[in-house]
Amino acid sequence: MKISQFFLTSLLALAGVSFARASIEEIPGPEDMGGMVMPTVGINGTTLSYSWQTGMGMGGSWNPATDSVQLQSLGEVTDGDFFDPLDPAVSNYAALLNPSSLGGAGALFSTRYGFMVSMGDSLPVGDFFAIRITSITDGLIGWNNPASNVLTPVFSAIGDTVLWKGNMWHTLFTLAPDAAPGEYSIEFELLVMSGPDPTWDGFISTDLSGYTVNSSYNSLTIPYTFQAVPEPSTAALALLAAGFWALRRRKSPAANSSK
Ligand SMILES: [Cu+2]
């Protein structure tokens, strides 16, 4: 009994050691991807405004020209660490972000963007922020991640709207791994709605029944812009393929002109 117990413990320890170096428990946060980028909303009476903040509190304003928000693969962000595909506690994360070699969809992603409210006035009782999509590049999906291993798609089409509690909310955005490299964007309208106390799902609610736009507040137009970065391996394969075709064309002009 003692020996088998020792043996089992050793096996578990070995497994633990081998996984400790290669598995992660949570989706990498903004600090793992270049830092937070937050449209920070200010309230002055019924006037809303926002400015870009790059960190907690009163960080400097953000310059998209010199710091683009990239959609990257998990392996690129973690230097090759992945979710344990056999661990049910991270099954949803693994399914979305792990590479296909580990049974995942291999989505490119970013967690850098987050809505935030500056210190100062807050909304009166019965008024709530709402965030609505007014334009979105096909293929981009925004996910709510209110608890560990819980992922709910909330942004993918024009008109998708959530109520937002006003706490800092970093949305997970994803894109298919074979999406074309380049720019992807979303434009949000941030407005105020009035209604009963929402049932919050983390920092948002998607149940909009009973809420109406409070037009005594102005609305804000907030753009999120991403750069999709293809997998290094995909890029390398594309280069290899291009080289192959160039070589083939040079070697056999007759075969090339016949078609
Ligand atoms: Cu933040």
py3Dmol code that shows the C-alpha trace and the ligand (Angstrom):
import py3Dmol

protein = """\
ATOM      1  CA  MET A   1       0.000   0.000   0.000  1.00  0.00           C
ATOM      2  CA  LYS A   2       2.692   2.400   0.992  1.00  0.00           C
ATOM      3  CA  ILE A   3       4.819   1.480  -1.986  1.00  0.00           C
ATOM      4  CA  SER A   4       1.999   1.859  -4.498  1.00  0.00           C
ATOM      5  CA  GLN A   5       1.048   5.156  -2.883  1.00  0.00           C
ATOM      6  CA  PHE A   6       4.602   6.354  -3.243  1.00  0.00           C
ATOM      7  CA  PHE A   7       4.686   5.140  -6.824  1.00  0.00           C
ATOM      8  CA  LEU A   8       1.440   6.979  -7.672  1.00  0.00           C
ATOM      9  CA  THR A   9       2.653  10.165  -6.003  1.00  0.00           C
ATOM     10  CA  SER A  10       5.878   9.972  -7.961  1.00  0.00           C
ATOM     11  CA  LEU A  11       3.986   9.507 -11.203  1.00  0.00           C
ATOM     12  CA  LEU A  12       1.757  12.496 -10.440  1.00  0.00           C
ATOM     13  CA  ALA A  13       4.789  14.559  -9.509  1.00  0.00           C
ATOM     14  CA  LEU A  14       6.457  13.608 -12.773  1.00  0.00           C
ATOM     15  CA  ALA A  15       3.334  14.491 -14.725  1.00  0.00           C
ATOM     16  CA  GLY A  16       3.076  17.743 -12.798  1.00  0.00           C
ATOM     17  CA  VAL A  17       6.655  18.623 -13.548  1.00  0.00           C
ATOM     18  CA  SER A  18       6.345  17.875 -17.231  1.00  0.00           C
ATOM     19  CA  PHE A  19       3.124  19.907 -17.520  1.00  0.00           C
ATOM     20  CA  ALA A  20       4.282  22.766 -15.322  1.00  0.00           C
ATOM     21  CA  ARG A  21       6.615  23.949 -18.038  1.00  0.00           C
ATOM     22  CA  ALA A  22       4.146  23.672 -20.906  1.00  0.00           C
ATOM     23  CA  SER A  23       0.634  24.381 -19.643  1.00  0.00           C
ATOM     24  CA  ILE A  24      -1.153  27.594 -18.685  1.00  0.00           C
ATOM     25  CA  GLU A  25      -4.343  28.062 -16.655  1.00  0.00           C
ATOM     26  CA  GLU A  26      -5.662  31.429 -17.833  1.00  0.00           C
ATOM     27  CA  ILE A  27      -5.863  33.350 -21.084  1.00  0.00           C
ATOM     28  CA  PRO A  28      -2.846  35.673 -21.318  1.00  0.00           C
ATOM     29  CA  GLY A  29      -3.811  39.154 -20.142  1.00  0.00           C
ATOM     30  CA  PRO A  30      -3.002  42.556 -21.646  1.00  0.00           C
ATOM     31  CA  GLU A  31       0.231  42.713 -19.655  1.00  0.00           C
ATOM     32  CA  ASP A  32       1.402  39.601 -21.543  1.00  0.00           C
ATOM     33  CA  MET A  33       0.608  41.144 -24.934  1.00  0.00           C
ATOM     34  CA  GLY A  34       2.083  44.654 -24.786  1.00  0.00           C
ATOM     35  CA  GLY A  35      -0.073  46.362 -22.130  1.00  0.00           C
ATOM     36  CA  MET A  36      -3.625  47.645 -21.691  1.00  0.00           C
ATOM     37  CA  VAL A  37      -5.175  49.945 -24.257  1.00  0.00           C
ATOM     38  CA  MET A  38      -8.308  51.510 -22.815  1.00  0.00           C
ATOM     39  CA  PRO A  39     -10.832  54.033 -24.024  1.00  0.00           C
ATOM     40  CA  THR A  40     -11.465  55.692 -20.657  1.00  0.00           C
ATOM     41  CA  VAL A  41     -14.876  57.285 -20.379  1.00  0.00           C
ATOM     42  CA  GLY A  42     -15.475  60.445 -18.384  1.00  0.00           C
ATOM     43  CA  ILE A  43     -18.871  61.695 -17.173  1.00  0.00           C
ATOM     44  CA  ASN A  44     -19.640  65.357 -16.551  1.00  0.00           C
ATOM     45  CA  GLY A  45     -23.359  65.738 -15.848  1.00  0.00           C
ATOM     46  CA  THR A  46     -24.915  64.296 -18.997  1.00  0.00           C
ATOM     47  CA  THR A  47     -21.799  64.847 -21.123  1.00  0.00           C
ATOM     48  CA  LEU A  48     -19.710  61.785 -21.984  1.00  0.00           C
ATOM     49  CA  SER A  49     -16.172  61.964 -23.345  1.00  0.00           C
ATOM     50  CA  TYR A  50     -13.251  59.570 -23.568  1.00  0.00           C
ATOM     51  CA  SER A  51      -9.492  59.476 -23.984  1.00  0.00           C
ATOM     52  CA  TRP A  52      -7.100  56.605 -24.666  1.00  0.00           C
ATOM     53  CA  GLN A  53      -5.216  55.372 -21.608  1.00  0.00           C
ATOM     54  CA  THR A  54      -2.398  52.888 -21.705  1.00  0.00           C
ATOM     55  CA  GLY A  55      -2.538  51.673 -18.140  1.00  0.00           C
ATOM     56  CA  MET A  56      -4.345  51.886 -14.837  1.00  0.00           C
ATOM     57  CA  GLY A  57      -5.240  55.341 -13.592  1.00  0.00           C
ATOM     58  CA  MET A  58      -3.956  58.317 -15.496  1.00  0.00           C
ATOM     59  CA  GLY A  59      -1.473  56.707 -17.885  1.00  0.00           C
ATOM     60  CA  GLY A  60      -0.379  58.637 -20.956  1.00  0.00           C
ATOM     61  CA  SER A  61      -2.466  58.791 -24.094  1.00  0.00           C
ATOM     62  CA  TRP A  62      -2.043  55.967 -26.573  1.00  0.00           C
ATOM     63  CA  ASN A  63      -0.661  56.331 -30.096  1.00  0.00           C
ATOM     64  CA  PRO A  64      -2.007  53.634 -32.461  1.00  0.00           C
ATOM     65  CA  ALA A  65       0.549  54.650 -35.092  1.00  0.00           C
ATOM     66  CA  THR A  66       3.442  53.488 -32.930  1.00  0.00           C
ATOM     67  CA  ASP A  67       1.748  50.732 -30.918  1.00  0.00           C
ATOM     68  CA  SER A  68      -0.600  48.528 -32.916  1.00  0.00           C
ATOM     69  CA  VAL A  69      -2.781  45.968 -31.145  1.00  0.00           C
ATOM     70  CA  GLN A  70      -1.925  42.602 -32.645  1.00  0.00           C
ATOM     71  CA  LEU A  71      -4.048  39.474 -32.949  1.00  0.00           C
ATOM     72  CA  GLN A  72      -1.567  36.684 -32.269  1.00  0.00           C
ATOM     73  CA  SER A  73      -1.518  32.934 -31.780  1.00  0.00           C
ATOM     74  CA  LEU A  74      -1.274  31.518 -28.269  1.00  0.00           C
ATOM     75  CA  GLY A  75       2.110  29.936 -28.972  1.00  0.00           C
ATOM     76  CA  GLU A  76       3.486  33.271 -30.104  1.00  0.00           C
ATOM     77  CA  VAL A  77       2.249  35.053 -26.970  1.00  0.00           C
ATOM     78  CA  THR A  78       3.355  32.374 -24.480  1.00  0.00           C
ATOM     79  CA  ASP A  79       6.505  31.258 -26.268  1.00  0.00           C
ATOM     80  CA  GLY A  80       5.053  27.815 -26.802  1.00  0.00           C
ATOM     81  CA  ASP A  81       3.020  27.223 -23.642  1.00  0.00           C
ATOM     82  CA  PHE A  82      -0.527  25.905 -24.143  1.00  0.00           C
ATOM     83  CA  PHE A  83      -3.618  24.802 -22.225  1.00  0.00           C
ATOM     84  CA  ASP A  84      -3.504  21.174 -21.126  1.00  0.00           C
ATOM     85  CA  PRO A  85      -5.895  19.555 -23.635  1.00  0.00           C
ATOM     86  CA  LEU A  86      -6.812  16.872 -21.071  1.00  0.00           C
ATOM     87  CA  ASP A  87      -7.715  19.300 -18.263  1.00  0.00           C
ATOM     88  CA  PRO A  88     -11.504  19.880 -18.077  1.00  0.00           C
ATOM     89  CA  ALA A  89     -10.902  23.069 -16.023  1.00  0.00           C
ATOM     90  CA  VAL A  90      -9.513  24.794 -19.136  1.00  0.00           C
ATOM     91  CA  SER A  91     -11.389  22.877 -21.860  1.00  0.00           C
ATOM     92  CA  ASN A  92     -13.090  25.934 -23.385  1.00  0.00           C
ATOM     93  CA  TYR A  93      -9.885  27.945 -23.468  1.00  0.00           C
ATOM     94  CA  ALA A  94      -8.063  24.993 -25.029  1.00  0.00           C
ATOM     95  CA  ALA A  95     -10.759  24.506 -27.682  1.00  0.00           C
ATOM     96  CA  LEU A  96     -10.547  28.125 -28.815  1.00  0.00           C
ATOM     97  CA  LEU A  97      -6.874  29.003 -28.455  1.00  0.00           C
ATOM     98  CA  ASN A  98      -4.777  25.841 -28.502  1.00  0.00           C
ATOM     99  CA  PRO A  99      -3.185  24.995 -31.863  1.00  0.00           C
ATOM    100  CA  SER A 100      -4.837  22.351 -34.054  1.00  0.00           C
ATOM    101  CA  SER A 101      -2.026  19.937 -33.174  1.00  0.00           C
ATOM    102  CA  LEU A 102      -3.495  19.953 -29.633  1.00  0.00           C
ATOM    103  CA  GLY A 103      -7.121  19.826 -30.794  1.00  0.00           C
ATOM    104  CA  GLY A 104      -7.834  23.565 -30.597  1.00  0.00           C
ATOM    105  CA  ALA A 105      -9.113  26.072 -33.141  1.00  0.00           C
ATOM    106  CA  GLY A 106      -5.843  28.022 -32.959  1.00  0.00           C
ATOM    107  CA  ALA A 107      -7.560  31.418 -32.961  1.00  0.00           C
ATOM    108  CA  LEU A 108      -5.473  34.579 -33.156  1.00  0.00           C
ATOM    109  CA  PHE A 109      -6.374  36.784 -30.204  1.00  0.00           C
ATOM    110  CA  SER A 110      -5.845  39.916 -28.136  1.00  0.00           C
ATOM    111  CA  THR A 111      -6.908  40.964 -24.641  1.00  0.00           C
ATOM    112  CA  ARG A 112      -5.294  44.424 -24.744  1.00  0.00           C
ATOM    113  CA  TYR A 113      -8.398  46.530 -25.344  1.00  0.00           C
ATOM    114  CA  GLY A 114     -10.552  47.292 -22.316  1.00  0.00           C
ATOM    115  CA  PHE A 115     -13.319  49.738 -21.576  1.00  0.00           C
ATOM    116  CA  MET A 116     -12.824  51.829 -18.470  1.00  0.00           C
ATOM    117  CA  VAL A 117     -14.400  54.783 -16.633  1.00  0.00           C
ATOM    118  CA  SER A 118     -12.257  57.601 -15.258  1.00  0.00           C
ATOM    119  CA  MET A 119     -12.501  58.716 -11.659  1.00  0.00           C
ATOM    120  CA  GLY A 120     -15.079  61.427 -11.027  1.00  0.00           C
ATOM    121  CA  ASP A 121     -18.822  61.444 -11.635  1.00  0.00           C
ATOM    122  CA  SER A 122     -20.707  58.177 -11.905  1.00  0.00           C
ATOM    123  CA  LEU A 123     -24.055  57.461 -13.544  1.00  0.00           C
ATOM    124  CA  PRO A 124     -27.153  57.972 -11.387  1.00  0.00           C
ATOM    125  CA  VAL A 125     -29.248  55.000 -10.238  1.00  0.00           C
ATOM    126  CA  GLY A 126     -31.246  53.556 -13.136  1.00  0.00           C
ATOM    127  CA  ASP A 127     -28.799  54.682 -15.852  1.00  0.00           C
ATOM    128  CA  PHE A 128     -26.316  52.235 -17.367  1.00  0.00           C
ATOM    129  CA  PHE A 129     -23.643  52.294 -20.045  1.00  0.00           C
ATOM    130  CA  ALA A 130     -24.407  50.351 -23.193  1.00  0.00           C
ATOM    131  CA  ILE A 131     -21.868  49.385 -25.866  1.00  0.00           C
ATOM    132  CA  ARG A 132     -23.168  48.728 -29.381  1.00  0.00           C
ATOM    133  CA  ILE A 133     -21.338  47.693 -32.549  1.00  0.00           C
ATOM    134  CA  THR A 134     -21.763  50.059 -35.500  1.00  0.00           C
ATOM    135  CA  SER A 135     -19.219  48.393 -37.780  1.00  0.00           C
ATOM    136  CA  ILE A 136     -17.040  45.279 -37.640  1.00  0.00           C
ATOM    137  CA  THR A 137     -14.673  43.436 -39.961  1.00  0.00           C
ATOM    138  CA  ASP A 138     -16.014  39.964 -40.802  1.00  0.00           C
ATOM    139  CA  GLY A 139     -14.428  37.232 -38.728  1.00  0.00           C
ATOM    140  CA  LEU A 140     -13.668  39.260 -35.604  1.00  0.00           C
ATOM    141  CA  ILE A 141     -15.417  37.952 -32.477  1.00  0.00           C
ATOM    142  CA  GLY A 142     -15.499  39.564 -29.037  1.00  0.00           C
ATOM    143  CA  TRP A 143     -15.949  37.206 -26.049  1.00  0.00           C
ATOM    144  CA  ASN A 144     -17.111  37.761 -22.498  1.00  0.00           C
ATOM    145  CA  ASN A 145     -15.004  35.803 -19.975  1.00  0.00           C
ATOM    146  CA  PRO A 146     -16.839  36.354 -16.673  1.00  0.00           C
ATOM    147  CA  ALA A 147     -15.372  33.325 -14.880  1.00  0.00           C
ATOM    148  CA  SER A 148     -12.615  30.804 -15.351  1.00  0.00           C
ATOM    149  CA  ASN A 149     -13.128  28.654 -18.474  1.00  0.00           C
ATOM    150  CA  VAL A 150     -16.385  30.503 -19.344  1.00  0.00           C
ATOM    151  CA  LEU A 151     -16.467  32.123 -22.793  1.00  0.00           C
ATOM    152  CA  THR A 152     -19.533  33.676 -24.378  1.00  0.00           C
ATOM    153  CA  PRO A 153     -19.426  35.374 -27.792  1.00  0.00           C
ATOM    154  CA  VAL A 154     -20.943  38.851 -27.446  1.00  0.00           C
ATOM    155  CA  PHE A 155     -19.641  40.901 -30.392  1.00  0.00           C
ATOM    156  CA  SER A 156     -19.648  39.674 -33.981  1.00  0.00           C
ATOM    157  CA  ALA A 157     -22.222  41.680 -35.946  1.00  0.00           C
ATOM    158  CA  ILE A 158     -23.494  45.227 -36.337  1.00  0.00           C
ATOM    159  CA  GLY A 159     -26.116  45.936 -33.675  1.00  0.00           C
ATOM    160  CA  ASP A 160     -24.711  43.554 -31.051  1.00  0.00           C
ATOM    161  CA  THR A 161     -25.175  45.407 -27.762  1.00  0.00           C
ATOM    162  CA  VAL A 162     -24.263  44.838 -24.125  1.00  0.00           C
ATOM    163  CA  LEU A 163     -24.934  46.773 -20.947  1.00  0.00           C
ATOM    164  CA  TRP A 164     -21.653  47.543 -19.218  1.00  0.00           C
ATOM    165  CA  LYS A 165     -21.221  47.870 -15.472  1.00  0.00           C
ATOM    166  CA  GLY A 166     -18.502  50.525 -15.795  1.00  0.00           C
ATOM    167  CA  ASN A 167     -15.738  48.390 -14.257  1.00  0.00           C
ATOM    168  CA  MET A 168     -12.629  47.874 -16.371  1.00  0.00           C
ATOM    169  CA  TRP A 169     -13.651  45.254 -18.914  1.00  0.00           C
ATOM    170  CA  HIS A 170     -11.066  43.691 -21.218  1.00  0.00           C
ATOM    171  CA  THR A 171     -12.790  41.842 -24.013  1.00  0.00           C
ATOM    172  CA  LEU A 172     -11.122  38.824 -25.601  1.00  0.00           C
ATOM    173  CA  PHE A 173     -11.101  39.321 -29.378  1.00  0.00           C
ATOM    174  CA  THR A 174     -10.371  36.442 -31.728  1.00  0.00           C
ATOM    175  CA  LEU A 175      -9.886  35.767 -35.413  1.00  0.00           C
ATOM    176  CA  ALA A 176      -9.547  32.511 -37.343  1.00  0.00           C
ATOM    177  CA  PRO A 177      -5.892  31.445 -37.714  1.00  0.00           C
ATOM    178  CA  ASP A 178      -6.125  31.401 -41.524  1.00  0.00           C
ATOM    179  CA  ALA A 179      -7.546  34.959 -41.726  1.00  0.00           C
ATOM    180  CA  ALA A 180      -5.690  37.253 -44.089  1.00  0.00           C
ATOM    181  CA  PRO A 181      -2.993  39.334 -42.383  1.00  0.00           C
ATOM    182  CA  GLY A 182      -3.723  43.042 -42.144  1.00  0.00           C
ATOM    183  CA  GLU A 183      -6.067  45.420 -40.397  1.00  0.00           C
ATOM    184  CA  TYR A 184      -9.279  44.401 -38.634  1.00  0.00           C
ATOM    185  CA  SER A 185     -11.512  46.881 -36.867  1.00  0.00           C
ATOM    186  CA  ILE A 186     -14.620  47.424 -34.807  1.00  0.00           C
ATOM    187  CA  GLU A 187     -16.443  50.669 -34.213  1.00  0.00           C
ATOM    188  CA  PHE A 188     -18.513  50.937 -31.052  1.00  0.00           C
ATOM    189  CA  GLU A 189     -21.145  53.404 -29.989  1.00  0.00           C
ATOM    190  CA  LEU A 190     -21.094  53.948 -26.252  1.00  0.00           C
ATOM    191  CA  LEU A 191     -24.388  55.310 -24.925  1.00  0.00           C
ATOM    192  CA  VAL A 192     -26.509  55.411 -21.797  1.00  0.00           C
ATOM    193  CA  MET A 193     -29.640  53.313 -21.327  1.00  0.00           C
ATOM    194  CA  SER A 194     -32.200  53.524 -18.545  1.00  0.00           C
ATOM    195  CA  GLY A 195     -34.000  50.610 -16.929  1.00  0.00           C
ATOM    196  CA  PRO A 196     -34.057  48.159 -14.017  1.00  0.00           C
ATOM    197  CA  ASP A 197     -30.960  46.794 -12.263  1.00  0.00           C
ATOM    198  CA  PRO A 198     -29.374  44.315 -14.716  1.00  0.00           C
ATOM    199  CA  THR A 199     -28.393  40.765 -13.840  1.00  0.00           C
ATOM    200  CA  TRP A 200     -24.675  41.078 -14.505  1.00  0.00           C
ATOM    201  CA  ASP A 201     -22.728  38.333 -16.205  1.00  0.00           C
ATOM    202  CA  GLY A 202     -19.315  39.476 -15.014  1.00  0.00           C
ATOM    203  CA  PHE A 203     -19.076  43.134 -16.009  1.00  0.00           C
ATOM    204  CA  ILE A 204     -21.751  43.074 -18.711  1.00  0.00           C
ATOM    205  CA  SER A 205     -25.324  41.982 -19.393  1.00  0.00           C
ATOM    206  CA  THR A 206     -26.692  40.914 -22.745  1.00  0.00           C
ATOM    207  CA  ASP A 207     -30.330  41.019 -21.613  1.00  0.00           C
ATOM    208  CA  LEU A 208     -31.573  44.354 -22.971  1.00  0.00           C
ATOM    209  CA  SER A 209     -35.286  43.838 -22.437  1.00  0.00           C
ATOM    210  CA  GLY A 210     -36.764  46.749 -20.478  1.00  0.00           C
ATOM    211  CA  TYR A 211     -34.024  49.278 -21.345  1.00  0.00           C
ATOM    212  CA  THR A 212     -34.384  52.401 -23.448  1.00  0.00           C
ATOM    213  CA  VAL A 213     -31.747  54.812 -24.747  1.00  0.00           C
ATOM    214  CA  ASN A 214     -31.445  57.850 -22.489  1.00  0.00           C
ATOM    215  CA  SER A 215     -30.945  60.570 -25.090  1.00  0.00           C
ATOM    216  CA  SER A 216     -30.212  63.284 -22.550  1.00  0.00           C
ATOM    217  CA  TYR A 217     -26.650  61.897 -22.736  1.00  0.00           C
ATOM    218  CA  ASN A 218     -24.514  62.190 -25.854  1.00  0.00           C
ATOM    219  CA  SER A 219     -23.063  59.008 -27.334  1.00  0.00           C
ATOM    220  CA  LEU A 220     -19.408  58.282 -28.120  1.00  0.00           C
ATOM    221  CA  THR A 221     -17.878  56.641 -31.188  1.00  0.00           C
ATOM    222  CA  ILE A 222     -14.955  54.414 -30.187  1.00  0.00           C
ATOM    223  CA  PRO A 223     -12.790  52.537 -32.724  1.00  0.00           C
ATOM    224  CA  TYR A 224     -10.763  49.412 -31.974  1.00  0.00           C
ATOM    225  CA  THR A 225      -8.159  48.554 -34.612  1.00  0.00           C
ATOM    226  CA  PHE A 226      -6.197  45.305 -34.752  1.00  0.00           C
ATOM    227  CA  GLN A 227      -3.365  43.979 -36.883  1.00  0.00           C
ATOM    228  CA  ALA A 228      -3.647  40.267 -37.641  1.00  0.00           C
ATOM    229  CA  VAL A 229      -0.296  38.540 -37.468  1.00  0.00           C
ATOM    230  CA  PRO A 230      -0.190  35.138 -39.187  1.00  0.00           C
ATOM    231  CA  GLU A 231       1.471  32.178 -37.481  1.00  0.00           C
ATOM    232  CA  PRO A 232       5.221  32.307 -38.122  1.00  0.00           C
ATOM    233  CA  SER A 233       4.954  28.749 -39.428  1.00  0.00           C
ATOM    234  CA  THR A 234       2.145  29.780 -41.798  1.00  0.00           C
ATOM    235  CA  ALA A 235       4.198  32.716 -43.043  1.00  0.00           C
ATOM    236  CA  ALA A 236       7.209  30.467 -43.498  1.00  0.00           C
ATOM    237  CA  LEU A 237       5.090  27.962 -45.434  1.00  0.00           C
ATOM    238  CA  ALA A 238       3.728  30.739 -47.645  1.00  0.00           C
ATOM    239  CA  LEU A 239       7.261  31.925 -48.396  1.00  0.00           C
ATOM    240  CA  LEU A 240       8.340  28.376 -49.125  1.00  0.00           C
ATOM    241  CA  ALA A 241       5.380  27.900 -51.471  1.00  0.00           C
ATOM    242  CA  ALA A 242       6.128  31.193 -53.229  1.00  0.00           C
ATOM    243  CA  GLY A 243       9.748  30.151 -53.676  1.00  0.00           C
ATOM    244  CA  PHE A 244       8.690  26.786 -55.009  1.00  0.00           C
ATOM    245  CA  TRP A 245       6.373  28.302 -57.594  1.00  0.00           C
ATOM    246  CA  ALA A 246       8.975  30.870 -58.654  1.00  0.00           C
ATOM    247  CA  LEU A 247      11.497  28.085 -59.149  1.00  0.00           C
ATOM    248  CA  ARG A 248       8.988  25.959 -61.041  1.00  0.00           C
ATOM    249  CA  ARG A 249       8.090  28.839 -63.353  1.00  0.00           C
ATOM    250  CA  ARG A 250      11.731  29.494 -64.124  1.00  0.00           C
ATOM    251  CA  LYS A 251      12.524  25.829 -64.751  1.00  0.00           C
ATOM    252  CA  SER A 252       9.578  24.990 -66.970  1.00  0.00           C
ATOM    253  CA  PRO A 253       8.299  27.995 -68.947  1.00  0.00           C
ATOM    254  CA  ALA A 254       6.599  25.672 -71.442  1.00  0.00           C
ATOM    255  CA  ALA A 255       4.497  23.945 -68.806  1.00  0.00           C
ATOM    256  CA  ASN A 256       3.581  27.333 -67.363  1.00  0.00           C
ATOM    257  CA  SER A 257       2.475  28.884 -70.683  1.00  0.00           C
ATOM    258  CA  SER A 258       0.400  25.876 -71.697  1.00  0.00           C
ATOM    259  CA  LYS A 259      -2.145  26.595 -68.979  1.00  0.00           C
TER     260      LYS A 259
END
"""
ligand_1 = """\
1
CU
Cu -7.267 47.772 -18.294
"""
view = py3Dmol.view(width=600, height=400)
view.addModel(protein, "pdb")
view.setStyle({"model": 0}, {"cartoon": {"style": "trace"}})
view.addModel(ligand_1, "xyz")
view.setStyle({"model": 1}, {"stick": {}})
view.zoomTo()
view.show()
